[in-house]
């Protein structure tokens, strides 16, 4: 098997397992202390991956917010914020989205072969379009990122992307924050879709840290033998 980056999945969910509500407005589940912790994790990463749905729904900037952390990255010869990565099946994203237009770091957009030409015409000025073959797979994407120098990958969702990394056994670590609220709406997105996951009643994931962050709690799981054991920030 080709080499791939150390892969850390990061997500915040409600007590009842939802990562957002069913409205069109972005729901901020976390608190200020956890936002700062996530910022530190971002600063330690070489690349951040999100799915097209997250680009559309949340319009995230995916930048390191702390000036001190940005300066530390610059001192190490890195750009102030990590490489941004997304995946699309139809090249229907908005090229003016914050993902593409903010930050000096490079942006990569993976898409299937059938829409590469369309994607390069649409996003060529704001991102590097990568031909992902007949269907973009996370294993192939991870191997390509490693070949591009990415050694630590942070995956911030959404549910389809998380499901693929988890069911394919490509995640080394999960950092899951549980917010002190209920959503109570089955139309809202959850942490993952249905699937067959390597961790089950016969093989539970290994909990390595449980830490209150205000009224929320961080649950940190080791998902592979590659788990690096470094204490999370904050």
KEKE-3310 file (N, C-alpha, C; in steps of 0.2 Angstrom, whole numbers, plus 5000, padded with zeros to 4 digits):
npx = (5004:5003:5011:5002:4996:4997:4981:4969:4953:4941:4928:4912:4898:4881:4873:4864:4869:4870:4878:4874:4860:4844:4842:4846:4856:4872:4876:4883:4891:4901:4912:4921:4933:4935:4935:4948:4956:4954:4959:4973:4975:4973:4984:4994:4994:4997:4988:4970:4955:4939:4922:4912:4899:4901:4909:4899:4888:4893:4903:4917:4932:4944:4956:4971:4969:4975:4988:5000:5002:5002:5013:5023:5021:5026:5039:5044:5045:5033:5017:5006:4994:4987:4987:4972:4959:4947:4933:4924:4910:4904:4908:4901:4903:4905:4916:4919:4918:4923:4933:4940:4945:4951:4966:4984:4988:4990:4976:4967:4957:4949:4942:4931:4936:4927:4923:4934:4939:4928:4929:4942:4941:4932:4938:4951:4958:4958:4961:4970:4966:4963:4964:4954:4951:4939:4930:4932:4942:4945:4957:4965:4966:4972:4985:4989:4990:5000:5011:5012:5018:5011:5010:5003:4986:4971:4954:4939:4926:4911:4898:4898:4912:4918:4912:4918:4932:4932:4925:4933:4944:4954:4957:4967:4965:4952:4945:4932:4920:4908:4894:4884:4870:4854:4848:4837:4830:4827:4830:4842:4860:4871:4885:4890:4886:4876:4885:4898:4908:4925:4926:4917:4905:4913:4926:4930:4933:4948:4948:4957:4958:4948:4941:4934:4928:4924:4907:4906:4913:4928:4932:4944:4950:4960:4962:4970:4986:4995:4993:4998:5000:5002:4997:4982:4979:4976)
npy = (4994:5011:5026:5037:5052:5055:5055:5064:5066:5078:5084:5092:5088:5087:5082:5072:5068:5075:5086:5098:5109:5108:5119:5133:5141:5142:5132:5135:5125:5123:5131:5146:5142:5129:5132:5139:5128:5120:5128:5127:5114:5114:5123:5114:5106:5100:5100:5103:5095:5096:5092:5095:5099:5105:5116:5123:5124:5129:5138:5140:5148:5142:5145:5148:5156:5162:5174:5172:5158:5158:5165:5156:5145:5151:5154:5141:5139:5136:5140:5153:5147:5130:5120:5119:5108:5100:5090:5087:5081:5086:5099:5110:5120:5137:5148:5159:5157:5157:5147:5146:5159:5165:5167:5163:5151:5136:5129:5114:5105:5090:5080:5069:5061:5064:5077:5086:5095:5104:5109:5114:5125:5132:5134:5136:5148:5149:5138:5122:5110:5092:5077:5064:5052:5039:5039:5048:5042:5041:5034:5035:5049:5052:5046:5053:5066:5064:5062:5074:5081:5082:5077:5077:5077:5085:5082:5089:5086:5085:5074:5064:5063:5060:5048:5040:5040:5034:5021:5015:5013:5023:5033:5039:5045:5052:5066:5071:5082:5085:5094:5104:5102:5098:5093:5087:5084:5074:5077:5084:5084:5070:5064:5053:5044:5029:5014:5001:5000:4999:4999:4992:4982:4971:4976:4989:5007:5015:5025:5038:5050:5061:5076:5090:5105:5119:5119:5109:5093:5085:5071:5059:5048:5034:5027:5019:5010:5019:5030:5045:5049:5062:5074:5083:5100:5114)
npz = (5000:4996:5003:5015:5022:5040:5047:5054:5060:5063:5072:5078:5088:5092:5108:5104:5092:5080:5068:5063:5061:5053:5045:5034:5039:5046:5060:5075:5085:5094:5107:5112:5118:5112:5099:5098:5102:5090:5081:5084:5081:5067:5064:5066:5056:5039:5028:5025:5024:5017:5012:4997:5000:5013:5009:5002:5011:5024:5020:5024:5029:5033:5039:5049:5064:5074:5076:5082:5080:5066:5063:5068:5060:5048:5052:5051:5038:5032:5024:5031:5034:5032:5017:5007:5004:4993:4987:4973:4964:4953:4949:4953:4963:4970:4963:4970:4983:5000:5003:4992:4989:5000:5010:5008:5005:4995:4985:4982:4971:4969:4957:4947:4932:4921:4923:4923:4914:4913:4927:4927:4919:4926:4939:4937:4940:4953:4960:4960:4950:4951:4943:4948:4943:4938:4949:4963:4976:4993:4997:4986:4985:4997:4995:4984:4990:4999:4991:4987:4997:5009:5025:5037:5039:5041:5043:5041:5038:5027:5033:5023:5018:5031:5033:5022:5025:5037:5035:5026:5033:5034:5043:5057:5069:5079:5083:5093:5098:5109:5110:5122:5119:5111:5095:5089:5077:5063:5050:5050:5047:5052:5061:5053:5038:5034:5036:5035:5048:5054:5068:5081:5091:5093:5091:5098:5097:5103:5117:5121:5127:5137:5139:5148:5140:5144:5144:5135:5129:5125:5115:5112:5100:5097:5081:5074:5072:5070:5077:5085:5098:5103:5114:5113:5108:5119)
capx = (5000:5007:5010:4997:4997:4993:4975:4965:4946:4939:4920:4908:4891:4876:4872:4860:4873:4870:4883:4871:4853:4841:4841:4851:4860:4877:4875:4890:4890:4906:4913:4927:4939:4936:4937:4955:4959:4954:4964:4979:4976:4974:4991:4999:4992:4999:4982:4964:4951:4932:4918:4909:4894:4903:4910:4893:4884:4897:4907:4922:4939:4949:4963:4974:4966:4980:4994:5006:5003:5003:5020:5027:5022:5030:5046:5046:5045:5027:5013:5003:4988:4988:4984:4965:4958:4940:4931:4917:4908:4901:4911:4896:4905:4905:4923:4920:4918:4929:4938:4945:4947:4955:4972:4989:4990:4987:4970:4967:4950:4949:4935:4931:4939:4922:4922:4940:4939:4924:4932:4948:4938:4928:4942:4958:4961:4958:4963:4973:4961:4966:4959:4953:4949:4932:4927:4937:4942:4949:4963:4969:4967:4977:4991:4991:4992:5007:5016:5013:5022:5007:5012:4998:4980:4965:4948:4934:4919:4906:4897:4900:4919:4920:4910:4922:4938:4931:4923:4939:4950:4960:4958:4972:4963:4946:4944:4925:4918:4901:4891:4879:4863:4851:4845:4830:4827:4830:4832:4848:4865:4874:4892:4892:4880:4876:4891:4901:4914:4930:4925:4910:4905:4919:4932:4928:4938:4952:4947:4964:4957:4941:4942:4929:4930:4918:4901:4907:4918:4932:4933:4949:4950:4965:4959:4975:4992:4999:4991:5005:5000:5003:4991:4979:4980:4971)
capy = (5000:5017:5029:5042:5056:5054:5058:5066:5068:5083:5086:5094:5086:5088:5076:5067:5065:5079:5090:5104:5108:5107:5126:5135:5145:5138:5132:5135:5120:5123:5137:5149:5138:5124:5135:5140:5121:5118:5132:5124:5108:5117:5125:5108:5101:5102:5101:5103:5093:5096:5090:5101:5101:5109:5122:5126:5125:5133:5143:5141:5151:5137:5149:5148:5163:5165:5177:5168:5152:5159:5167:5150:5141:5155:5153:5134:5139:5135:5146:5154:5142:5124:5119:5118:5102:5098:5085:5088:5076:5089:5105:5115:5125:5144:5149:5165:5155:5159:5142:5148:5166:5168:5164:5163:5144:5133:5125:5108:5102:5084:5079:5064:5063:5067:5085:5089:5100:5109:5111:5118:5131:5136:5135:5136:5154:5150:5131:5117:5104:5086:5072:5059:5046:5038:5041:5050:5038:5044:5031:5038:5056:5052:5044:5059:5071:5062:5063:5082:5083:5082:5072:5077:5079:5086:5081:5093:5084:5083:5067:5059:5063:5057:5041:5037:5039:5029:5014:5013:5012:5028:5038:5037:5048:5055:5071:5072:5087:5084:5101:5102:5104:5093:5096:5084:5084:5069:5080:5087:5080:5067:5063:5049:5040:5022:5010:4996:5003:4994:4999:4989:4979:4966:4980:4996:5012:5016:5031:5040:5057:5064:5082:5095:5111:5123:5114:5103:5088:5082:5064:5058:5041:5031:5023:5015:5009:5025:5035:5047:5050:5068:5077:5088:5107:5118)
capz = (5000:4995:5009:5015:5028:5046:5046:5060:5059:5068:5072:5084:5087:5098:5112:5100:5087:5074:5067:5061:5061:5046:5042:5029:5042:5049:5067:5079:5090:5099:5111:5110:5120:5108:5092:5099:5101:5083:5077:5085:5077:5060:5063:5066:5050:5032:5024:5028:5019:5018:5006:4993:5004:5018:5006:5000:5017:5029:5017:5029:5027:5034:5040:5056:5066:5079:5073:5084:5076:5059:5063:5070:5054:5043:5054:5050:5031:5029:5023:5037:5035:5028:5011:5007:4999:4993:4982:4970:4959:4947:4948:4954:4968:4968:4964:4974:4990:5005:5002:4986:4989:5006:5012:5003:5004:4989:4985:4978:4970:4966:4954:4943:4925:4917:4924:4924:4909:4916:4933:4926:4916:4931:4945:4936:4942:4961:4963:4956:4949:4951:4940:4953:4940:4937:4955:4968:4982:4998:4998:4981:4986:5002:4992:4980:4995:5002:4986:4986:5003:5015:5030:5042:5036:5045:5039:5045:5036:5031:5035:5017:5019:5037:5032:5018:5028:5043:5033:5022:5038:5033:5049:5062:5075:5079:5089:5093:5103:5110:5113:5127:5116:5107:5089:5089:5070:5059:5044:5051:5046:5057:5060:5047:5035:5036:5033:5039:5051:5057:5075:5082:5098:5094:5091:5100:5096:5109:5119:5124:5131:5138:5143:5147:5137:5146:5144:5130:5130:5119:5116:5107:5099:5092:5077:5070:5076:5068:5082:5087:5105:5105:5117:5108:5110:5123)
cpx = (5004:5006:5005:4999:4994:4987:4970:4958:4944:4932:4918:4901:4887:4876:4869:4863:4873:4875:4881:4864:4850:4840:4847:4857:4865:4876:4882:4889:4895:4907:4919:4933:4941:4938:4945:4959:4960:4959:4971:4980:4977:4981:4996:4998:4996:4994:4976:4959:4943:4928:4915:4903:4895:4905:4904:4889:4887:4901:4913:4928:4944:4956:4965:4972:4972:4986:5000:5007:5004:5011:5025:5027:5026:5038:5048:5046:5039:5022:5009:4997:4989:4985:4977:4964:4950:4939:4925:4916:4905:4903:4906:4897:4905:4913:4924:4919:4924:4935:4943:4948:4951:4961:4977:4991:4987:4980:4970:4960:4951:4942:4936:4933:4933:4921:4928:4940:4935:4926:4938:4946:4935:4933:4949:4962:4962:4960:4967:4968:4965:4961:4960:4951:4942:4928:4932:4936:4947:4956:4968:4971:4972:4984:4994:4994:4999:5012:5017:5016:5017:5008:5007:4991:4974:4959:4942:4927:4918:4905:4899:4908:4921:4918:4915:4929:4937:4930:4929:4945:4956:4961:4963:4969:4956:4946:4937:4923:4910:4898:4885:4872:4860:4848:4838:4827:4831:4832:4839:4854:4868:4881:4894:4885:4881:4882:4893:4908:4919:4929:4918:4910:4911:4926:4931:4934:4942:4951:4954:4963:4950:4942:4937:4932:4924:4913:4902:4912:4922:4933:4938:4950:4956:4962:4964:4981:4997:4997:4997:5005:5001:4997:4989:4980:4975:4972)
cpy = (5006:5021:5035:5046:5053:5058:5058:5069:5072:5085:5088:5092:5087:5082:5071:5066:5069:5084:5097:5103:5108:5114:5127:5139:5140:5138:5131:5131:5121:5130:5140:5145:5133:5127:5136:5133:5119:5122:5130:5118:5110:5119:5120:5104:5104:5103:5100:5101:5094:5094:5096:5103:5106:5116:5126:5128:5130:5139:5145:5144:5146:5140:5148:5155:5166:5168:5174:5162:5153:5161:5161:5146:5145:5154:5146:5133:5136:5141:5147:5150:5136:5124:5117:5113:5101:5093:5087:5083:5080:5096:5111:5120:5132:5146:5156:5163:5156:5153:5144:5155:5169:5164:5163:5155:5141:5130:5120:5106:5096:5083:5073:5066:5066:5074:5089:5095:5106:5113:5116:5125:5135:5138:5136:5142:5154:5143:5127:5111:5098:5081:5066:5052:5045:5040:5043:5046:5042:5041:5034:5045:5056:5051:5050:5065:5070:5063:5070:5085:5084:5076:5072:5081:5079:5086:5084:5091:5086:5076:5062:5058:5059:5049:5037:5035:5034:5022:5011:5012:5017:5033:5035:5040:5052:5060:5073:5076:5086:5091:5099:5104:5098:5097:5093:5084:5079:5071:5083:5082:5077:5067:5059:5046:5033:5019:5005:4999:4998:4994:4997:4986:4974:4970:4987:5001:5013:5023:5033:5047:5059:5070:5087:5101:5116:5118:5108:5098:5085:5075:5062:5051:5039:5026:5018:5014:5015:5031:5038:5049:5057:5071:5083:5095:5109:5116)
cpz = (5000:5002:5009:5021:5034:5046:5052:5058:5064:5067:5078:5083:5093:5102:5108:5093:5080:5074:5064:5062:5054:5042:5037:5032:5046:5057:5070:5085:5096:5103:5109:5112:5115:5101:5093:5098:5094:5079:5078:5082:5070:5059:5063:5060:5043:5027:5028:5023:5021:5011:5003:4997:5010:5015:5005:5007:5022:5026:5022:5025:5028:5035:5047:5058:5070:5075:5075:5081:5069:5058:5064:5063:5049:5045:5052:5042:5028:5028:5029:5039:5030:5021:5011:5002:4999:4987:4980:4965:4952:4946:4949:4960:4965:4969:4968:4981:4994:5004:4997:4986:4995:5007:5006:5001:4998:4990:4980:4977:4966:4963:4949:4936:4921:4917:4925:4920:4911:4922:4932:4923:4921:4937:4944:4939:4950:4964:4958:4955:4947:4948:4945:4950:4939:4943:4960:4974:4987:4999:4992:4982:4992:5000:4988:4985:4998:4997:4985:4992:5009:5019:5036:5039:5041:5041:5043:5042:5029:5032:5029:5018:5025:5036:5028:5021:5034:5040:5029:5026:5036:5038:5054:5069:5074:5085:5088:5099:5103:5114:5117:5125:5112:5101:5088:5082:5065:5052:5044:5049:5052:5056:5054:5044:5037:5033:5037:5041:5054:5065:5077:5089:5099:5094:5092:5098:5103:5111:5123:5128:5131:5142:5142:5144:5138:5147:5139:5132:5124:5120:5110:5107:5095:5088:5073:5074:5075:5073:5085:5095:5108:5108:5113:5112:5115:5130)
residu = (UNK:UNK:UNK:UNK:UNK:UNK:UNK:UNK:UNK:UNK:UNK:UNK:UNK:UNK:UNK:UNK:UNK:UNK:UNK:UNK:UNK:UNK:UNK:UNK:UNK:UNK:UNK:UNK:UNK:UNK:UNK:UNK:UNK:UNK:UNK:UNK:UNK:UNK:UNK:UNK:UNK:UNK:UNK:UNK:UNK:UNK:UNK:UNK:UNK:UNK:UNK:UNK:UNK:UNK:UNK:UNK:UNK:UNK:UNK:UNK:UNK:UNK:UNK:UNK:UNK:UNK:UNK:UNK:UNK:UNK:UNK:UNK:UNK:UNK:UNK:UNK:UNK:UNK:UNK:UNK:UNK:UNK:UNK:UNK:UNK:UNK:UNK:UNK:UNK:UNK:UNK:UNK:UNK:UNK:UNK:UNK:UNK:UNK:UNK:UNK:UNK:UNK:UNK:UNK:UNK:UNK:UNK:UNK:UNK:UNK:UNK:UNK:UNK:UNK:UNK:UNK:UNK:UNK:UNK:UNK:UNK:UNK:UNK:UNK:UNK:UNK:UNK:UNK:UNK:UNK:UNK:UNK:UNK:UNK:UNK:UNK:UNK:UNK:UNK:UNK:UNK:UNK:UNK:UNK:UNK:UNK:UNK:UNK:UNK:UNK:UNK:UNK:UNK:UNK:UNK:UNK:UNK:UNK:UNK:UNK:UNK:UNK:UNK:UNK:UNK:UNK:UNK:UNK:UNK:UNK:UNK:UNK:UNK:UNK:UNK:UNK:UNK:UNK:UNK:UNK:UNK:UNK:UNK:UNK:UNK:UNK:UNK:UNK:UNK:UNK:UNK:UNK:UNK:UNK:UNK:UNK:UNK:UNK:UNK:UNK:UNK:UNK:UNK:UNK:UNK:UNK:UNK:UNK:UNK:UNK:UNK:UNK:UNK:UNK:UNK:UNK:UNK:UNK:UNK:UNK:UNK:UNK:UNK:UNK:UNK:UNK:UNK:UNK:UNK:UNK:UNK:UNK:UNK:UNK)
# end
